[in-house]
């Protein structure tokens, strides 16, 4: 596991234990099981047209505050109006200044499927996600043993949710497939150095068998970047920082979709 991932996980372990003291696991499981039905996340990623997962986040550990005036509901509605097929909501509190309340706000604001993006390492967090309105969870191979990854994928499925299983190299692709991943997110950002290389998706795509949905994550800044990844065979793209630093994130999304479609059609 990389240093930054260790720091994030270690910082969140005591916070999670405090949550368990406030809401017992059995009570949280009951809330999750009684939550309104999950929205179809996987289906939203497998359209003939481009599918964009637009991310909502206030900050990052490397760039600091990205959106100090973050209005989750307004931003979610703008992304929905401008063509997003799904929303990713960062809920990590310490490094990204996220919150499960952001997930709840987005759920109330839009009808799109929602991904809980966080550094999940305990089944309790899957129950948290479902009870707060998530339709899918991000599971990072680098921080989960194979047996735990398999269990968390199965739990999400039992709760009606999808799992987007994040990988960065060939070994992690193999582990994701062994765990039963149906959606693989290829992270173009190396979490050891935070450098970004879209070639990561191109290199790993041949390792993914047919029938698995592939999402390319991080580093896309233009329609040309998106077209490059579509040519590699991905089903969807997952974009955060590019939108968050734009004066109008919804308009930035619309411009990217229009640019991609215009050139592709020609």
VEXDREN-2710 file (C-alpha; in Angstrom, 1 decimal):
% VEXDREN-2710
k/r/px/py/pz
1/UNK/0.0/0.0/0.0
2/UNK/1.3/3.5/-0.8
3/UNK/2.2/6.0/1.8
4/UNK/-0.7/8.4/1.1
5/UNK/-3.2/5.5/1.2
6/UNK/-1.7/4.3/4.6
7/UNK/-2.1/7.8/5.9
8/UNK/-5.7/8.1/4.8
9/UNK/-6.7/4.6/6.1
10/UNK/-4.9/5.0/9.4
11/UNK/-6.5/8.5/10.0
12/UNK/-9.9/7.1/9.3
13/UNK/-9.8/3.9/11.4
14/UNK/-10.4/5.7/14.8
15/UNK/-13.1/7.8/13.2
16/UNK/-14.8/4.7/12.0
17/UNK/-14.7/3.1/15.4
18/UNK/-16.3/6.3/16.8
19/UNK/-19.1/5.9/14.2
20/UNK/-19.6/2.3/15.4
21/UNK/-20.1/3.5/18.9
22/UNK/-22.7/6.0/17.8
23/UNK/-24.6/3.6/15.6
24/UNK/-24.2/-0.1/16.2
25/UNK/-23.4/-2.3/13.2
26/UNK/-26.7/-4.2/13.5
27/UNK/-28.7/-0.9/13.6
28/UNK/-26.9/0.4/10.6
29/UNK/-27.4/-2.8/8.6
30/UNK/-31.1/-2.6/9.3
31/UNK/-31.2/1.0/8.0
32/UNK/-29.3/0.0/4.9
33/UNK/-31.6/-2.9/4.2
34/UNK/-34.7/-0.6/4.6
35/UNK/-33.3/2.2/2.4
36/UNK/-35.1/3.0/-0.9
37/UNK/-34.0/0.8/-3.7
38/UNK/-30.7/1.6/-5.4
39/UNK/-30.6/3.2/-8.8
40/UNK/-29.1/1.3/-11.7
41/UNK/-25.4/2.4/-11.7
42/UNK/-24.0/-0.3/-14.0
43/UNK/-26.7/0.3/-16.6
44/UNK/-25.9/4.0/-16.7
45/UNK/-22.3/3.2/-17.7
46/UNK/-23.1/0.9/-20.6
47/UNK/-25.0/3.2/-23.0
48/UNK/-24.0/3.5/-26.7
49/UNK/-23.1/7.1/-26.0
50/UNK/-20.4/8.5/-23.8
51/UNK/-21.1/8.0/-20.0
52/UNK/-19.5/10.5/-17.7
53/UNK/-19.3/10.1/-13.9
54/UNK/-18.9/13.6/-12.6
55/UNK/-17.3/14.0/-9.2
56/UNK/-18.3/16.3/-6.4
57/UNK/-15.4/17.1/-4.0
58/UNK/-14.4/20.1/-1.9
59/UNK/-10.6/19.4/-1.6
60/UNK/-7.8/17.0/-2.3
61/UNK/-4.7/16.2/-0.2
62/UNK/-2.3/17.5/-2.9
63/UNK/-4.2/20.5/-4.3
64/UNK/-5.9/21.8/-1.2
65/UNK/-9.3/23.5/-1.5
66/UNK/-10.8/23.0/-4.9
67/UNK/-14.3/24.3/-4.2
68/UNK/-14.4/26.2/-0.9
69/UNK/-17.9/27.4/-1.6
70/UNK/-19.2/23.9/-2.5
71/UNK/-23.0/23.7/-2.8
72/UNK/-23.6/20.0/-3.3
73/UNK/-27.3/20.2/-4.3
74/UNK/-26.7/23.0/-6.8
75/UNK/-23.7/21.3/-8.3
76/UNK/-25.4/17.9/-8.5
77/UNK/-28.4/19.5/-10.3
78/UNK/-26.0/21.3/-12.7
79/UNK/-24.2/18.1/-13.5
80/UNK/-27.5/16.3/-14.1
81/UNK/-28.7/19.0/-16.4
82/UNK/-25.5/19.0/-18.4
83/UNK/-25.3/15.4/-19.3
84/UNK/-23.7/13.4/-16.4
85/UNK/-24.9/9.8/-16.2
86/UNK/-23.7/9.3/-12.7
87/UNK/-22.3/11.3/-9.8
88/UNK/-19.3/10.4/-7.6
89/UNK/-19.5/12.0/-4.2
90/UNK/-16.3/12.0/-2.0
91/UNK/-17.2/11.4/1.6
92/UNK/-13.7/11.2/3.2
93/UNK/-13.7/13.8/5.9
94/UNK/-10.1/14.6/6.9
95/UNK/-8.1/14.8/3.7
96/UNK/-10.9/15.6/1.2
97/UNK/-13.3/17.5/3.5
98/UNK/-16.1/15.3/2.4
99/UNK/-19.1/14.0/4.3
100/UNK/-21.8/11.4/4.1
101/UNK/-24.2/14.4/4.3
102/UNK/-22.9/15.3/0.9
103/UNK/-24.1/12.0/-0.4
104/UNK/-27.5/12.5/1.3
105/UNK/-27.8/16.0/-0.3
106/UNK/-27.0/14.7/-3.7
107/UNK/-29.6/11.9/-3.3
108/UNK/-32.3/14.4/-2.6
109/UNK/-31.2/16.8/-5.4
110/UNK/-31.0/14.5/-8.4
111/UNK/-32.3/11.2/-9.9
112/UNK/-28.8/10.0/-11.1
113/UNK/-27.1/7.0/-9.6
114/UNK/-24.5/7.9/-7.0
115/UNK/-21.1/6.4/-6.2
116/UNK/-19.7/6.7/-2.7
117/UNK/-16.1/7.5/-3.3
118/UNK/-14.0/6.9/-0.2
119/UNK/-11.2/4.7/1.1
120/UNK/-13.4/1.8/2.3
121/UNK/-11.8/-0.9/4.4
122/UNK/-14.6/-2.2/6.5
123/UNK/-18.1/-3.7/5.6
124/UNK/-19.6/-1.2/8.0
125/UNK/-18.8/1.5/5.4
126/UNK/-20.8/-0.4/2.8
127/UNK/-23.8/-0.3/5.0
128/UNK/-23.1/3.5/5.6
129/UNK/-23.1/4.0/1.9
130/UNK/-26.4/2.3/1.3
131/UNK/-28.1/4.0/4.2
132/UNK/-26.9/7.4/3.0
133/UNK/-28.3/6.9/-0.5
134/UNK/-25.3/5.5/-2.5
135/UNK/-26.1/3.2/-5.4
136/UNK/-22.5/2.1/-5.8
137/UNK/-19.2/2.0/-3.8
138/UNK/-15.6/2.5/-4.8
139/UNK/-13.4/-0.3/-3.6
140/UNK/-9.7/0.2/-3.9
141/UNK/-7.7/-3.0/-4.5
142/UNK/-4.5/-1.6/-3.1
143/UNK/-6.1/-1.3/0.4
144/UNK/-8.1/-4.5/0.6
145/UNK/-7.0/-8.1/1.0
146/UNK/-8.5/-10.4/-1.5
147/UNK/-11.0/-12.1/0.9
148/UNK/-12.2/-8.7/2.2
149/UNK/-12.6/-7.3/-1.3
150/UNK/-14.6/-10.3/-2.2
151/UNK/-16.8/-10.0/0.9
152/UNK/-17.4/-6.3/0.3
153/UNK/-18.4/-6.8/-3.3
154/UNK/-20.8/-9.5/-2.2
155/UNK/-22.2/-7.3/0.5
156/UNK/-22.8/-4.4/-1.9
157/UNK/-24.5/-6.7/-4.3
158/UNK/-26.7/-8.1/-1.5
159/UNK/-27.8/-4.5/-0.7
160/UNK/-28.6/-3.8/-4.4
161/UNK/-25.5/-1.7/-5.1
162/UNK/-22.7/-2.0/-7.6
163/UNK/-19.0/-2.0/-6.9
164/UNK/-16.5/0.0/-8.9
165/UNK/-13.2/-1.8/-8.1
166/UNK/-10.2/0.5/-8.6
167/UNK/-6.9/-0.8/-10.0
168/UNK/-3.6/0.8/-11.1
169/UNK/-1.5/-2.1/-12.4
170/UNK/-1.6/-5.6/-13.9
171/UNK/-1.5/-7.4/-10.5
172/UNK/-4.4/-5.4/-9.2
173/UNK/-6.5/-6.1/-12.3
174/UNK/-5.9/-9.8/-11.7
175/UNK/-7.0/-9.5/-8.0
176/UNK/-10.1/-7.5/-8.9
177/UNK/-11.2/-10.2/-11.4
178/UNK/-10.5/-13.0/-8.8
179/UNK/-12.7/-11.1/-6.3
180/UNK/-15.6/-11.0/-8.8
181/UNK/-15.5/-7.4/-9.9
182/UNK/-18.1/-6.5/-12.6
183/UNK/-17.0/-2.9/-12.9
184/UNK/-13.3/-2.1/-13.0
185/UNK/-12.1/1.5/-12.5
186/UNK/-8.6/2.0/-14.0
187/UNK/-6.9/4.9/-12.1
188/UNK/-4.6/6.8/-14.3
189/UNK/-3.1/8.5/-11.2
190/UNK/-0.3/6.7/-9.5
191/UNK/-1.1/7.2/-5.8
192/UNK/2.6/6.8/-4.9
193/UNK/3.7/9.8/-6.9
194/UNK/0.4/11.4/-7.9
195/UNK/1.6/11.5/-11.5
196/UNK/-1.0/10.9/-14.2
197/UNK/-0.6/8.9/-17.3
198/UNK/-3.6/8.1/-19.5
199/UNK/-1.5/5.3/-21.0
200/UNK/-2.3/3.3/-17.8
201/UNK/-5.8/2.7/-19.1
202/UNK/-4.5/1.8/-22.5
203/UNK/-1.9/-0.6/-21.0
204/UNK/-4.4/-2.4/-18.7
205/UNK/-7.4/-2.6/-21.1
206/UNK/-6.2/-5.9/-22.8
207/UNK/-6.1/-7.5/-19.3
208/UNK/-9.8/-7.0/-18.8
209/UNK/-12.1/-9.7/-20.3
210/UNK/-15.2/-9.0/-22.3
211/UNK/-18.3/-8.5/-20.1
212/UNK/-16.6/-6.4/-17.5
213/UNK/-17.5/-2.7/-17.5
214/UNK/-14.4/-0.4/-17.6
215/UNK/-14.2/3.1/-16.2
216/UNK/-11.1/5.3/-16.8
217/UNK/-10.5/7.4/-13.7
218/UNK/-8.4/10.7/-13.4
219/UNK/-6.5/12.9/-15.7
220/UNK/-9.0/13.8/-18.4
221/UNK/-8.9/17.5/-19.3
222/UNK/-10.3/17.6/-22.8
223/UNK/-12.4/16.0/-25.4
224/UNK/-9.2/14.7/-27.0
225/UNK/-8.3/12.9/-23.8
226/UNK/-11.8/11.3/-23.6
227/UNK/-11.7/10.2/-27.3
228/UNK/-8.3/8.6/-26.7
229/UNK/-9.8/6.5/-23.8
230/UNK/-12.9/5.6/-25.8
231/UNK/-10.7/4.4/-28.6
232/UNK/-9.0/2.1/-26.0
233/UNK/-12.4/0.5/-25.3
234/UNK/-13.6/2.0/-22.0
235/UNK/-17.3/2.3/-21.3
236/UNK/-17.2/5.5/-19.1
237/UNK/-14.9/8.2/-17.8
238/UNK/-14.7/9.4/-14.2
239/UNK/-13.7/13.1/-13.9
240/UNK/-13.4/15.2/-10.8
241/UNK/-10.7/17.9/-10.5
242/UNK/-11.1/19.2/-14.1
243/UNK/-14.7/20.1/-13.3
244/UNK/-14.1/21.3/-9.7
245/UNK/-11.6/24.0/-10.7
246/UNK/-13.7/25.3/-13.5
247/UNK/-15.7/28.5/-13.0
248/UNK/-18.9/26.7/-14.0
249/UNK/-18.5/22.9/-13.5
250/UNK/-21.7/22.0/-15.2
251/UNK/-20.8/24.1/-18.3
252/UNK/-17.3/22.5/-18.3
253/UNK/-19.0/19.1/-18.4
254/UNK/-21.3/20.1/-21.2
255/UNK/-18.4/21.5/-23.3
256/UNK/-16.4/18.2/-22.8
257/UNK/-19.3/16.1/-23.9
258/UNK/-20.1/18.3/-26.9
259/UNK/-16.4/18.4/-28.0
260/UNK/-16.2/14.6/-27.7
261/UNK/-19.4/14.0/-29.6
262/UNK/-18.6/16.6/-32.3
263/UNK/-15.2/15.2/-33.3
264/UNK/-16.4/11.5/-32.9
265/UNK/-19.4/12.2/-35.3
266/UNK/-17.1/13.8/-37.9
END
